[in-house]
Amino acid sequence: MFLEVGLGSGYGAAIVREIVGTDGLVVAIEIDPLTFEFAKRNVTSQ
């Protein structure tokens, strides 16, 4: 399990997701709605 607080661009969460694989869990928390939407677009635009 990996917890990231303040995900920013989402890059760190995406990298950790590759490291932990499909059996791992990555939880990223962002309180700023604009930053959250930015990161969400970055992570889901594959």
PyMOL Python script that loads the backbone (N, CA, C, O; Angstrom):
from pymol import cmd

cmd.read_pdbstr("""\
ATOM      1  N   MET A   1       0.844  -1.175   0.000  1.00  0.00           N
ATOM      2  CA  MET A   1       0.000   0.000   0.000  1.00  0.00           C
ATOM      3  C   MET A   1       0.885   1.233   0.000  1.00  0.00           C
ATOM      4  O   MET A   1       1.912   1.274   0.677  1.00  0.00           O
ATOM      5  N   PHE A   2       0.479   2.232  -0.761  1.00  0.00           N
ATOM      6  CA  PHE A   2       1.229   3.476  -0.866  1.00  0.00           C
ATOM      7  C   PHE A   2       0.247   4.628  -0.743  1.00  0.00           C
ATOM      8  O   PHE A   2      -0.779   4.643  -1.423  1.00  0.00           O
ATOM      9  N   LEU A   3       0.550   5.594   0.116  1.00  0.00           N
ATOM     10  CA  LEU A   3      -0.286   6.776   0.303  1.00  0.00           C
ATOM     11  C   LEU A   3       0.492   8.003  -0.122  1.00  0.00           C
ATOM     12  O   LEU A   3       1.602   8.241   0.353  1.00  0.00           O
ATOM     13  N   GLU A   4      -0.095   8.786  -1.022  1.00  0.00           N
ATOM     14  CA  GLU A   4       0.518  10.045  -1.444  1.00  0.00           C
ATOM     15  C   GLU A   4      -0.435  11.171  -1.092  1.00  0.00           C
ATOM     16  O   GLU A   4      -1.602  11.145  -1.483  1.00  0.00           O
ATOM     17  N   VAL A   5       0.053  12.154  -0.358  1.00  0.00           N
ATOM     18  CA  VAL A   5      -0.750  13.309   0.030  1.00  0.00           C
ATOM     19  C   VAL A   5      -0.278  14.494  -0.787  1.00  0.00           C
ATOM     20  O   VAL A   5       0.903  14.840  -0.768  1.00  0.00           O
ATOM     21  N   GLY A   6      -1.202  15.118  -1.504  1.00  0.00           N
ATOM     22  CA  GLY A   6      -0.861  16.219  -2.386  1.00  0.00           C
ATOM     23  C   GLY A   6      -0.314  15.691  -3.695  1.00  0.00           C
ATOM     24  O   GLY A   6       0.893  15.743  -3.931  1.00  0.00           O
ATOM     25  N   LEU A   7      -1.199  15.178  -4.559  1.00  0.00           N
ATOM     26  CA  LEU A   7      -0.745  14.457  -5.736  1.00  0.00           C
ATOM     27  C   LEU A   7      -0.218  15.329  -6.854  1.00  0.00           C
ATOM     28  O   LEU A   7       0.435  14.805  -7.757  1.00  0.00           O
ATOM     29  N   GLY A   8      -0.461  16.621  -6.849  1.00  0.00           N
ATOM     30  CA  GLY A   8       0.106  17.490  -7.875  1.00  0.00           C
ATOM     31  C   GLY A   8      -0.298  17.079  -9.271  1.00  0.00           C
ATOM     32  O   GLY A   8      -1.486  17.090  -9.593  1.00  0.00           O
ATOM     33  N   SER A   9       0.661  16.715 -10.111  1.00  0.00           N
ATOM     34  CA  SER A   9       0.362  16.369 -11.506  1.00  0.00           C
ATOM     35  C   SER A   9      -0.122  14.936 -11.668  1.00  0.00           C
ATOM     36  O   SER A   9      -0.635  14.586 -12.731  1.00  0.00           O
ATOM     37  N   GLY A  10       0.024  14.104 -10.655  1.00  0.00           N
ATOM     38  CA  GLY A  10      -0.359  12.702 -10.748  1.00  0.00           C
ATOM     39  C   GLY A  10       0.775  11.801 -11.197  1.00  0.00           C
ATOM     40  O   GLY A  10       0.624  10.579 -11.226  1.00  0.00           O
ATOM     41  N   TYR A  11       1.909  12.390 -11.548  1.00  0.00           N
ATOM     42  CA  TYR A  11       3.051  11.628 -12.055  1.00  0.00           C
ATOM     43  C   TYR A  11       3.558  10.630 -11.013  1.00  0.00           C
ATOM     44  O   TYR A  11       3.798   9.466 -11.333  1.00  0.00           O
ATOM     45  N   GLY A  12       3.720  11.079  -9.781  1.00  0.00           N
ATOM     46  CA  GLY A  12       4.221  10.208  -8.718  1.00  0.00           C
ATOM     47  C   GLY A  12       3.302   9.023  -8.478  1.00  0.00           C
ATOM     48  O   GLY A  12       3.768   7.895  -8.316  1.00  0.00           O
ATOM     49  N   ALA A  13       1.993   9.275  -8.456  1.00  0.00           N
ATOM     50  CA  ALA A  13       1.036   8.189  -8.253  1.00  0.00           C
ATOM     51  C   ALA A  13       1.085   7.205  -9.412  1.00  0.00           C
ATOM     52  O   ALA A  13       0.971   5.999  -9.195  1.00  0.00           O
ATOM     53  N   ALA A  14       1.250   7.689 -10.628  1.00  0.00           N
ATOM     54  CA  ALA A  14       1.328   6.808 -11.794  1.00  0.00           C
ATOM     55  C   ALA A  14       2.575   5.933 -11.753  1.00  0.00           C
ATOM     56  O   ALA A  14       2.520   4.748 -12.084  1.00  0.00           O
ATOM     57  N   ILE A  15       3.692   6.514 -11.348  1.00  0.00           N
ATOM     58  CA  ILE A  15       4.934   5.743 -11.244  1.00  0.00           C
ATOM     59  C   ILE A  15       4.816   4.669 -10.165  1.00  0.00           C
ATOM     60  O   ILE A  15       5.195   3.518 -10.382  1.00  0.00           O
ATOM     61  N   VAL A  16       4.292   5.048  -9.012  1.00  0.00           N
ATOM     62  CA  VAL A  16       4.139   4.083  -7.918  1.00  0.00           C
ATOM     63  C   VAL A  16       3.176   2.972  -8.324  1.00  0.00           C
ATOM     64  O   VAL A  16       3.373   1.819  -7.940  1.00  0.00           O
ATOM     65  N   ARG A  17       2.144   3.297  -9.090  1.00  0.00           N
ATOM     66  CA  ARG A  17       1.195   2.281  -9.559  1.00  0.00           C
ATOM     67  C   ARG A  17       1.915   1.225 -10.396  1.00  0.00           C
ATOM     68  O   ARG A  17       1.615   0.036 -10.295  1.00  0.00           O
ATOM     69  N   GLU A  18       2.855   1.658 -11.213  1.00  0.00           N
ATOM     70  CA  GLU A  18       3.631   0.708 -12.003  1.00  0.00           C
ATOM     71  C   GLU A  18       4.510  -0.171 -11.108  1.00  0.00           C
ATOM     72  O   GLU A  18       4.718  -1.350 -11.395  1.00  0.00           O
ATOM     73  N   ILE A  19       5.014   0.406 -10.036  1.00  0.00           N
ATOM     74  CA  ILE A  19       5.889  -0.336  -9.122  1.00  0.00           C
ATOM     75  C   ILE A  19       5.102  -1.370  -8.318  1.00  0.00           C
ATOM     76  O   ILE A  19       5.541  -2.514  -8.195  1.00  0.00           O
ATOM     77  N   VAL A  20       3.948  -0.987  -7.770  1.00  0.00           N
ATOM     78  CA  VAL A  20       3.194  -1.915  -6.910  1.00  0.00           C
ATOM     79  C   VAL A  20       2.429  -2.952  -7.716  1.00  0.00           C
ATOM     80  O   VAL A  20       2.060  -3.993  -7.173  1.00  0.00           O
ATOM     81  N   GLY A  21       2.181  -2.699  -8.986  1.00  0.00           N
ATOM     82  CA  GLY A  21       1.501  -3.673  -9.832  1.00  0.00           C
ATOM     83  C   GLY A  21       0.012  -3.763  -9.556  1.00  0.00           C
ATOM     84  O   GLY A  21      -0.558  -2.955  -8.822  1.00  0.00           O
ATOM     85  N   THR A  22      -0.608  -4.776 -10.169  1.00  0.00           N
ATOM     86  CA  THR A  22      -2.061  -4.910 -10.075  1.00  0.00           C
ATOM     87  C   THR A  22      -2.534  -5.394  -8.711  1.00  0.00           C
ATOM     88  O   THR A  22      -3.704  -5.216  -8.372  1.00  0.00           O
ATOM     89  N   ASP A  23      -1.654  -6.002  -7.921  1.00  0.00           N
ATOM     90  CA  ASP A  23      -2.048  -6.481  -6.602  1.00  0.00           C
ATOM     91  C   ASP A  23      -1.862  -5.432  -5.510  1.00  0.00           C
ATOM     92  O   ASP A  23      -2.331  -5.622  -4.388  1.00  0.00           O
ATOM     93  N   GLY A  24      -1.184  -4.332  -5.821  1.00  0.00           N
ATOM     94  CA  GLY A  24      -0.932  -3.279  -4.846  1.00  0.00           C
ATOM     95  C   GLY A  24      -2.057  -2.268  -4.792  1.00  0.00           C
ATOM     96  O   GLY A  24      -3.008  -2.329  -5.571  1.00  0.00           O
ATOM     97  N   LEU A  25      -1.937  -1.350  -3.870  1.00  0.00           N
ATOM     98  CA  LEU A  25      -2.937  -0.300  -3.697  1.00  0.00           C
ATOM     99  C   LEU A  25      -2.226   1.035  -3.599  1.00  0.00           C
ATOM    100  O   LEU A  25      -1.314   1.205  -2.790  1.00  0.00           O
ATOM    101  N   VAL A  26      -2.644   1.982  -4.424  1.00  0.00           N
ATOM    102  CA  VAL A  26      -2.112   3.343  -4.379  1.00  0.00           C
ATOM    103  C   VAL A  26      -3.268   4.270  -4.040  1.00  0.00           C
ATOM    104  O   VAL A  26      -4.295   4.261  -4.718  1.00  0.00           O
ATOM    105  N   VAL A  27      -3.102   5.070  -2.994  1.00  0.00           N
ATOM    106  CA  VAL A  27      -4.107   6.038  -2.588  1.00  0.00           C
ATOM    107  C   VAL A  27      -3.460   7.410  -2.674  1.00  0.00           C
ATOM    108  O   VAL A  27      -2.435   7.657  -2.038  1.00  0.00           O
ATOM    109  N   ALA A  28      -4.057   8.310  -3.463  1.00  0.00           N
ATOM    110  CA  ALA A  28      -3.540   9.671  -3.605  1.00  0.00           C
ATOM    111  C   ALA A  28      -4.628  10.649  -3.169  1.00  0.00           C
ATOM    112  O   ALA A  28      -5.789  10.520  -3.557  1.00  0.00           O
ATOM    113  N   ILE A  29      -4.237  11.618  -2.366  1.00  0.00           N
ATOM    114  CA  ILE A  29      -5.197  12.575  -1.807  1.00  0.00           C
ATOM    115  C   ILE A  29      -4.792  13.984  -2.216  1.00  0.00           C
ATOM    116  O   ILE A  29      -3.632  14.372  -2.074  1.00  0.00           O
ATOM    117  N   GLU A  30      -5.757  14.748  -2.727  1.00  0.00           N
ATOM    118  CA  GLU A  30      -5.534  16.153  -3.080  1.00  0.00           C
ATOM    119  C   GLU A  30      -6.748  16.944  -2.621  1.00  0.00           C
ATOM    120  O   GLU A  30      -7.881  16.550  -2.897  1.00  0.00           O
ATOM    121  N   ILE A  31      -6.530  18.058  -1.921  1.00  0.00           N
ATOM    122  CA  ILE A  31      -7.663  18.842  -1.418  1.00  0.00           C
ATOM    123  C   ILE A  31      -8.071  19.967  -2.367  1.00  0.00           C
ATOM    124  O   ILE A  31      -9.182  20.489  -2.262  1.00  0.00           O
ATOM    125  N   ASP A  32      -7.196  20.344  -3.284  1.00  0.00           N
ATOM    126  CA  ASP A  32      -7.508  21.423  -4.213  1.00  0.00           C
ATOM    127  C   ASP A  32      -8.227  20.848  -5.440  1.00  0.00           C
ATOM    128  O   ASP A  32      -7.643  20.037  -6.158  1.00  0.00           O
ATOM    129  N   PRO A  33      -9.462  21.242  -5.695  1.00  0.00           N
ATOM    130  CA  PRO A  33     -10.230  20.663  -6.803  1.00  0.00           C
ATOM    131  C   PRO A  33      -9.578  20.856  -8.178  1.00  0.00           C
ATOM    132  O   PRO A  33      -9.639  19.953  -9.011  1.00  0.00           O
ATOM    133  N   LEU A  34      -8.969  21.991  -8.427  1.00  0.00           N
ATOM    134  CA  LEU A  34      -8.324  22.225  -9.724  1.00  0.00           C
ATOM    135  C   LEU A  34      -7.117  21.319  -9.926  1.00  0.00           C
ATOM    136  O   LEU A  34      -6.918  20.772 -11.011  1.00  0.00           O
ATOM    137  N   THR A  35      -6.318  21.164  -8.888  1.00  0.00           N
ATOM    138  CA  THR A  35      -5.155  20.281  -8.970  1.00  0.00           C
ATOM    139  C   THR A  35      -5.600  18.833  -9.123  1.00  0.00           C
ATOM    140  O   THR A  35      -4.985  18.059  -9.857  1.00  0.00           O
ATOM    141  N   PHE A  36      -6.671  18.474  -8.424  1.00  0.00           N
ATOM    142  CA  PHE A  36      -7.208  17.116  -8.547  1.00  0.00           C
ATOM    143  C   PHE A  36      -7.634  16.822  -9.982  1.00  0.00           C
ATOM    144  O   PHE A  36      -7.294  15.770 -10.524  1.00  0.00           O
ATOM    145  N   GLU A  37      -8.365  17.728 -10.596  1.00  0.00           N
ATOM    146  CA  GLU A  37      -8.832  17.518 -11.976  1.00  0.00           C
ATOM    147  C   GLU A  37      -7.647  17.441 -12.943  1.00  0.00           C
ATOM    148  O   GLU A  37      -7.660  16.636 -13.875  1.00  0.00           O
ATOM    149  N   PHE A  38      -6.633  18.269 -12.728  1.00  0.00           N
ATOM    150  CA  PHE A  38      -5.426  18.242 -13.558  1.00  0.00           C
ATOM    151  C   PHE A  38      -4.748  16.874 -13.463  1.00  0.00           C
ATOM    152  O   PHE A  38      -4.393  16.275 -14.479  1.00  0.00           O
ATOM    153  N   ALA A  39      -4.574  16.389 -12.237  1.00  0.00           N
ATOM    154  CA  ALA A  39      -3.932  15.088 -12.025  1.00  0.00           C
ATOM    155  C   ALA A  39      -4.784  13.957 -12.587  1.00  0.00           C
ATOM    156  O   ALA A  39      -4.258  13.018 -13.186  1.00  0.00           O
ATOM    157  N   LYS A  40      -6.086  14.046 -12.397  1.00  0.00           N
ATOM    158  CA  LYS A  40      -6.994  13.011 -12.895  1.00  0.00           C
ATOM    159  C   LYS A  40      -6.902  12.904 -14.413  1.00  0.00           C
ATOM    160  O   LYS A  40      -6.859  11.798 -14.953  1.00  0.00           O
ATOM    161  N   ARG A  41      -6.870  14.033 -15.100  1.00  0.00           N
ATOM    162  CA  ARG A  41      -6.726  14.020 -16.560  1.00  0.00           C
ATOM    163  C   ARG A  41      -5.381  13.412 -16.977  1.00  0.00           C
ATOM    164  O   ARG A  41      -5.311  12.663 -17.951  1.00  0.00           O
ATOM    165  N   ASN A  42      -4.331  13.735 -16.245  1.00  0.00           N
ATOM    166  CA  ASN A  42      -3.004  13.193 -16.566  1.00  0.00           C
ATOM    167  C   ASN A  42      -2.938  11.683 -16.386  1.00  0.00           C
ATOM    168  O   ASN A  42      -2.354  10.978 -17.209  1.00  0.00           O
ATOM    169  N   VAL A  43      -3.536  11.192 -15.314  1.00  0.00           N
ATOM    170  CA  VAL A  43      -3.444   9.762 -14.997  1.00  0.00           C
ATOM    171  C   VAL A  43      -4.352   8.937 -15.912  1.00  0.00           C
ATOM    172  O   VAL A  43      -4.001   7.813 -16.270  1.00  0.00           O
ATOM    173  N   THR A  44      -5.502   9.471 -16.292  1.00  0.00           N
ATOM    174  CA  THR A  44      -6.452   8.690 -17.087  1.00  0.00           C
ATOM    175  C   THR A  44      -6.295   8.877 -18.592  1.00  0.00           C
ATOM    176  O   THR A  44      -7.027   8.250 -19.358  1.00  0.00           O
ATOM    177  N   SER A  45      -5.377   9.706 -19.036  1.00  0.00           N
ATOM    178  CA  SER A  45      -5.227   9.961 -20.480  1.00  0.00           C
ATOM    179  C   SER A  45      -4.185   9.049 -21.112  1.00  0.00           C
ATOM    180  O   SER A  45      -3.199   9.515 -21.682  1.00  0.00           O
ATOM    181  N   GLN A  46      -4.412   7.764 -21.008  1.00  0.00           N
ATOM    182  CA  GLN A  46      -3.470   6.800 -21.568  1.00  0.00           C
ATOM    183  C   GLN A  46      -3.970   6.256 -22.875  1.00  0.00           C
ATOM    184  O   GLN A  46      -3.302   5.427 -23.494  1.00  0.00           O
TER     185      GLN A  46
END
""", "prot")
cmd.dss("prot")
cmd.show_as("cartoon", "prot")
cmd.util.cbc("prot")
cmd.orient("prot")
